[in-house]
């Protein structure tokens, strides 16, 4: 019984959700391409069941300098997923990096 409890604890200890806010500042002329790849990225990680059913937000904005940026907020099912993402997801990340500058922050709801 003790081994079963330890095994269950180990499974839950390693499967911790992680909510992230990803901000992508598009390179000049790459706005439409970046938006398209970000949409494809969301579809892929959702279809691969790498994210939770928690609300997902996709936002587009213009900064003070008139440059386009995108913000996505979603929750990974497990905080280790980004370090072990499937090759297809990593390929999309490379495309995103080619189209803009990315900032990723772990966030938590405060209300």
HELIX and SHEET records of a PDB file:
HELIX    1   1 UNK A    2  UNK A   14  1                                  13    
HELIX    2   2 UNK A   31  UNK A   47  1                                  17    
HELIX    3   3 UNK A   81  UNK A   84  5                                   4    
HELIX    4   4 UNK A   87  UNK A   99  1                                  13    
SHEET    1   A 4 UNK A  57  UNK A  62  0                                        
SHEET    2   A 4 UNK A  68  UNK A  76 -1                                        
SHEET    3   A 4 UNK A  18  UNK A  26 -1                                        
SHEET    4   A 4 UNK A 100  UNK A 106 -1                                        
END                                                                             
